[in-house]
Every structure is written in C-alpha cells, then in structure tokens.
C-alpha cells in the first residue's frame, strides 16, 4: 500500500454560520422587493387618495357602495347614494375615486370604427 490517508480539519462553527447568512439575506431581500415594498407603495397611494378627497367626487367603498361625496371630515365621509339618501362611512373605507363619465374620454364604438 502506497496510499496515504490525509486528515482534514473539521469545519468550524463559523463556516456553518457563513453558509446560512447568504441564503437568509437573499430570501429577505427577495421578500422585501416582492411583498413589502409594493404593499408600502399601495398604502402610500391610498393615503394620498384619502387626503385629496373632496366634495363632488364619485367614490367606491370597500363594501361596493358607489356614491358622490357630500361632506368630508377628518375621520368620516358622507356619501350621497341617491337623492336625499346619505351614508356616513369611515374615510378609510373609501377604496377608489371614479372618474366622472363627462370627464372621461369618449370611446368609439365598433360600428363607428367600421364606418370610417
């Protein structure tokens, strides 16, 4: 037998720690860019929407109620859903502001496009 057996040093605790730090940091970075950052951006946009809320805006609540803003206070909004029917809702429950049909650009129908 001419072969020699060489002894290897056992890996230390620092090597195990290094092998765990890189994947952990990578997972945290991916989670930040895919989950946390978009959610913070959406929250910031919603706060700006609520701050810009004014009388006459057509809004949709989280419950699906559509109406015109009648009165805006610090925490509540009064929405007129029909003539002389007003609802008080929390300002945070307003999901989005709809564009008025008069202000929206008019789309051409299919028959109008074909006639041109």
Secondary structure by P-SEA (a helix, b strand, c coil): ccbbbbbbccccaaaaaaaaaaaaaaaaaaaaacccaaaaaaaaaaaaaaaacccccccccccccccccccccccbbbbbccccbbbbbbcccccccccccccccccccaaaaaac
